[in-house]
Amino acid sequence: MILYGSSLSPYVRKVLAFAHEKGVELEVQPVAPGDPDPGFRAASPFGKMPGFRDGDYALSDSSAIIHYLEAKFPQPALIPAEAKAKGRTIWFEEFADTILVSCGAKIFFNLIVAPRFLGRPGDPEAARQAELNDLPPILDYLERAVPDGDGYLVGDSLTLADLAVAGPFANFRHTNTRVDPRRYPRTVAYVDRILSRSSFAPWIERETAFLAREPA
């Protein structure tokens, strides 16, 4: 199975972590958004990451890929079957994919993607405003929602909800976006714990090393 994209994308990183937690090996083909690579464009007609291929079956969109993997490899279950738990898991993924990633993208694009990879100036003020105005309500919500101690967002075991919510925080680390541990102690502890798992940590280490080599 092939996954097209870069783990710097929270959506690609989420699929990689999900597959790892399933014990499913994915071959990563590095591509950028809009890449003309024919295999990528066959899997993702609009050139968005990630694209995915399993033999002659191609698919795009991280949520679609994850639901395919969950159906094909049902154990360990990372999307609960019970109605309320499943609804909460889907909500947290949607929250992460839209609200959380949207905020992070304003920061990551303007501080890293535009100046380093597109060769054009970013908008540091847009990034600053996202950090000052968009991020605090998100963190306020998470501080109420995340578990205290060693728990998980849904039920008593790891689910897609945890992978989806914690993953985008890697990009906050890459941009030195501060999440104050005094104001958000539960959130900081929770995210650190999830991102330290073997499904995330090696990818984040590679991303950090890669960005360190790229000219600022």
One Martini backbone bead per residue (centre of mass of N, CA, C, O) as a GRO file, in nm:
protein
  216
    1MET     BB    1   0.097   0.035   0.021
    2ILE     BB    2   0.031   0.377  -0.072
    3LEU     BB    3   0.154   0.702   0.034
    4TYR     BB    4   0.085   1.031  -0.055
    5GLY     BB    5   0.328   1.260   0.077
    6SER     BB    6   0.362   1.458   0.384
    7SER     BB    7   0.412   1.469   0.730
    8LEU     BB    8   0.366   1.782   0.753
    9SER     BB    9   0.093   1.689   0.715
   10PRO     BB   10  -0.164   1.622   0.924
   11TYR     BB   11  -0.308   1.416   0.737
   12VAL     BB   12  -0.071   1.228   0.686
   13ARG     BB   13   0.011   1.180   0.981
   14LYS     BB   14  -0.253   1.044   1.064
   15VAL     BB   15  -0.234   0.797   0.878
   16LEU     BB   16   0.037   0.692   0.978
   17ALA     BB   17  -0.050   0.650   1.271
   18PHE     BB   18  -0.289   0.465   1.222
   19ALA     BB   19  -0.135   0.238   1.077
   20HIS     BB   20   0.062   0.176   1.304
   21GLU     BB   21  -0.156   0.100   1.519
   22LYS     BB   22  -0.244  -0.144   1.318
   23GLY     BB   23   0.013  -0.273   1.166
   24VAL     BB   24   0.046  -0.098   0.900
   25GLU     BB   25   0.217  -0.082   0.599
   26LEU     BB   26   0.357   0.209   0.443
   27GLU     BB   27   0.436   0.357   0.142
   28VAL     BB   28   0.620   0.648   0.093
   29GLN     BB   29   0.539   0.914  -0.137
   30PRO     BB   30   0.684   1.198  -0.211
   31VAL     BB   31   0.474   1.491  -0.210
   32ALA     BB   32   0.317   1.771  -0.334
   33PRO     BB   33   0.102   1.989  -0.388
   34GLY     BB   34   0.023   1.935  -0.729
   35ASP     BB   35   0.165   1.705  -0.820
   36PRO     BB   36   0.224   1.532  -1.136
   37ASP     BB   37   0.224   1.264  -1.042
   38PRO     BB   38   0.045   1.003  -1.168
   39GLY     BB   39  -0.016   0.839  -0.912
   40PHE     BB   40  -0.123   1.071  -0.743
   41ARG     BB   41  -0.345   1.179  -0.948
   42ALA     BB   42  -0.506   0.913  -0.948
   43ALA     BB   43  -0.566   0.931  -0.635
   44SER     BB   44  -0.557   1.273  -0.660
   45PRO     BB   45  -0.713   1.476  -0.874
   46PHE     BB   46  -0.657   1.763  -0.692
   47GLY     BB   47  -0.368   1.744  -0.540
   48LYS     BB   48  -0.419   1.624  -0.256
   49MET     BB   49  -0.333   1.558   0.068
   50PRO     BB   50  -0.371   1.243   0.053
   51GLY     BB   51  -0.272   0.960  -0.118
   52PHE     BB   52  -0.396   0.625  -0.230
   53ARG     BB   53  -0.273   0.273  -0.260
   54ASP     BB   54  -0.434  -0.058  -0.334
   55GLY     BB   55  -0.331  -0.146  -0.594
   56ASP     BB   56  -0.622  -0.069  -0.790
   57TYR     BB   57  -0.681   0.113  -0.538
   58ALA     BB   58  -0.801   0.449  -0.507
   59LEU     BB   59  -0.741   0.733  -0.276
   60SER     BB   60  -0.874   1.015  -0.096
   61ASP     BB   61  -0.850   1.135   0.198
   62SER     BB   62  -0.800   1.074   0.523
   63SER     BB   63  -1.076   0.964   0.616
   64ALA     BB   64  -1.117   0.758   0.392
   65ILE     BB   65  -0.861   0.596   0.444
   66ILE     BB   66  -0.920   0.522   0.738
   67HIS     BB   67  -1.187   0.368   0.687
   68TYR     BB   68  -1.059   0.158   0.509
   69LEU     BB   69  -0.856   0.044   0.717
   70GLU     BB   70  -1.067  -0.032   0.932
   71ALA     BB   71  -1.219  -0.238   0.749
   72LYS     BB   72  -0.967  -0.419   0.667
   73PHE     BB   73  -0.846  -0.359   0.981
   74PRO     BB   74  -1.022  -0.413   1.270
   75GLN     BB   75  -0.744  -0.483   1.416
   76PRO     BB   76  -0.742  -0.260   1.610
   77ALA     BB   77  -0.984  -0.066   1.728
   78LEU     BB   78  -1.019   0.301   1.639
   79ILE     BB   79  -1.338   0.275   1.588
   80PRO     BB   80  -1.608   0.273   1.741
   81ALA     BB   81  -1.924   0.105   1.753
   82GLU     BB   82  -2.049   0.262   1.950
   83ALA     BB   83  -2.246   0.525   1.903
   84LYS     BB   84  -2.133   0.747   2.097
   85ALA     BB   85  -1.832   0.691   2.050
   86LYS     BB   86  -1.834   0.731   1.747
   87GLY     BB   87  -1.938   1.020   1.743
   88ARG     BB   88  -1.700   1.141   1.907
   89THR     BB   89  -1.475   1.057   1.719
   90ILE     BB   90  -1.576   1.210   1.469
   91TRP     BB   91  -1.577   1.486   1.597
   92PHE     BB   92  -1.272   1.509   1.663
   93GLU     BB   93  -1.179   1.485   1.374
   94GLU     BB   94  -1.333   1.728   1.263
   95PHE     BB   95  -1.214   1.937   1.449
   96ALA     BB   96  -0.921   1.892   1.360
   97ASP     BB   97  -0.955   1.922   1.040
   98THR     BB   98  -1.074   2.220   1.073
   99ILE     BB   99  -1.017   2.402   1.323
  100LEU     BB  100  -0.723   2.327   1.402
  101VAL     BB  101  -0.584   2.321   1.118
  102SER     BB  102  -0.667   2.603   1.028
  103CYS     BB  103  -0.499   2.748   1.234
  104GLY     BB  104  -0.221   2.613   1.176
  105ALA     BB  105  -0.201   2.697   0.873
  106LYS     BB  106  -0.156   3.001   0.914
  107ILE     BB  107   0.119   2.954   1.047
  108PHE     BB  108   0.274   2.745   0.869
  109PHE     BB  109   0.255   2.886   0.597
  110ASN     BB  110   0.380   3.173   0.675
  111LEU     BB  111   0.654   3.052   0.820
  112ILE     BB  112   0.722   2.803   0.602
  113VAL     BB  113   0.603   2.745   0.321
  114ALA     BB  114   0.638   3.009   0.168
  115PRO     BB  115   0.948   3.076   0.225
  116ARG     BB  116   1.073   2.773   0.180
  117PHE     BB  117   0.884   2.637  -0.076
  118LEU     BB  118   0.772   2.904  -0.258
  119GLY     BB  119   0.949   3.175  -0.259
  120ARG     BB  120   0.768   3.351  -0.054
  121PRO     BB  121   0.617   3.559   0.134
  122GLY     BB  122   0.479   3.575   0.421
  123ASP     BB  123   0.238   3.633   0.701
  124PRO     BB  124   0.313   3.706   1.015
  125GLU     BB  125   0.053   3.846   1.110
  126ALA     BB  126  -0.143   3.614   1.054
  127ALA     BB  127  -0.002   3.423   1.248
  128ARG     BB  128  -0.033   3.598   1.502
  129GLN     BB  129  -0.343   3.615   1.501
  130ALA     BB  130  -0.393   3.312   1.526
  131GLU     BB  131  -0.248   3.283   1.801
  132LEU     BB  132  -0.418   3.507   1.956
  133ASN     BB  133  -0.733   3.432   1.845
  134ASP     BB  134  -0.775   3.122   1.753
  135LEU     BB  135  -0.631   2.934   1.966
  136PRO     BB  136  -0.750   2.977   2.256
  137PRO     BB  137  -1.040   2.850   2.217
  138ILE     BB  138  -0.929   2.571   2.150
  139LEU     BB  139  -0.772   2.526   2.417
  140ASP     BB  140  -1.009   2.564   2.606
  141TYR     BB  141  -1.162   2.318   2.506
  142LEU     BB  142  -0.942   2.101   2.551
  143GLU     BB  143  -0.905   2.141   2.857
  144ARG     BB  144  -1.198   2.014   2.901
  145ALA     BB  145  -1.169   1.738   2.719
  146VAL     BB  146  -0.929   1.628   2.824
  147PRO     BB  147  -0.763   1.410   3.001
  148ASP     BB  148  -0.660   1.300   3.295
  149GLY     BB  149  -0.368   1.169   3.277
  150ASP     BB  150  -0.401   0.842   3.099
  151GLY     BB  151  -0.618   0.911   2.908
  152TYR     BB  152  -0.891   0.943   2.676
  153LEU     BB  153  -1.128   1.083   2.475
  154VAL     BB  154  -1.239   0.778   2.414
  155GLY     BB  155  -1.260   0.602   2.651
  156ASP     BB  156  -0.994   0.343   2.745
  157SER     BB  157  -0.869   0.399   2.451
  158LEU     BB  158  -0.730   0.430   2.168
  159THR     BB  159  -0.810   0.664   1.905
  160LEU     BB  160  -0.867   0.865   1.645
  161ALA     BB  161  -0.906   1.114   1.820
  162ASP     BB  162  -0.613   1.132   1.928
  163LEU     BB  163  -0.464   1.149   1.654
  164ALA     BB  164  -0.612   1.400   1.540
  165VAL     BB  165  -0.553   1.604   1.777
  166ALA     BB  166  -0.237   1.577   1.823
  167GLY     BB  167  -0.091   1.603   1.546
  168PRO     BB  168  -0.099   1.925   1.488
  169PHE     BB  169   0.109   2.000   1.721
  170ALA     BB  170   0.368   1.962   1.559
  171ASN     BB  171   0.341   2.235   1.402
  172PHE     BB  172   0.370   2.413   1.649
  173ARG     BB  173   0.657   2.327   1.705
  174HIS     BB  174   0.782   2.416   1.427
  175THR     BB  175   0.677   2.734   1.504
  176ASN     BB  176   0.689   2.807   1.810
  177THR     BB  177   0.411   2.758   1.936
  178ARG     BB  178   0.265   2.851   2.226
  179VAL     BB  179   0.172   2.634   2.502
  180ASP     BB  180   0.067   2.701   2.806
  181PRO     BB  181   0.117   2.504   3.090
  182ARG     BB  182  -0.040   2.685   3.295
  183ARG     BB  183  -0.314   2.707   3.127
  184TYR     BB  184  -0.258   2.397   2.972
  185PRO     BB  185  -0.183   2.121   3.126
  186ARG     BB  186  -0.356   1.893   3.003
  187THR     BB  187  -0.292   1.938   2.707
  188VAL     BB  188   0.014   1.913   2.715
  189ALA     BB  189   0.028   1.629   2.839
  190TYR     BB  190  -0.141   1.484   2.629
  191VAL     BB  191   0.017   1.551   2.372
  192ASP     BB  192   0.290   1.441   2.461
  193ARG     BB  193   0.192   1.148   2.495
  194ILE     BB  194   0.098   1.096   2.203
  195LEU     BB  195   0.361   1.201   2.047
  196SER     BB  196   0.548   0.970   2.191
  197ARG     BB  197   0.462   0.772   2.013
  198SER     BB  198   0.561   0.552   1.759
  199SER     BB  199   0.353   0.683   1.547
  200PHE     BB  200   0.504   0.981   1.572
  201ALA     BB  201   0.802   1.045   1.661
  202PRO     BB  202   0.972   0.975   1.402
  203TRP     BB  203   0.837   1.183   1.217
  204ILE     BB  204   0.901   1.439   1.382
  205GLU     BB  205   1.206   1.407   1.375
  206ARG     BB  206   1.232   1.428   1.067
  207GLU     BB  207   1.104   1.703   1.034
  208THR     BB  208   1.301   1.860   1.211
  209ALA     BB  209   1.553   1.791   1.044
  210PHE     BB  210   1.455   1.901   0.775
  211LEU     BB  211   1.403   2.199   0.869
  212ALA     BB  212   1.702   2.246   0.959
  213ARG     BB  213   1.812   2.226   0.653
  214GLU     BB  214   1.635   2.447   0.578
  215PRO     BB  215   1.609   2.750   0.472
  216ALA     BB  216   1.484   3.050   0.619
   0.00000   0.00000   0.00000
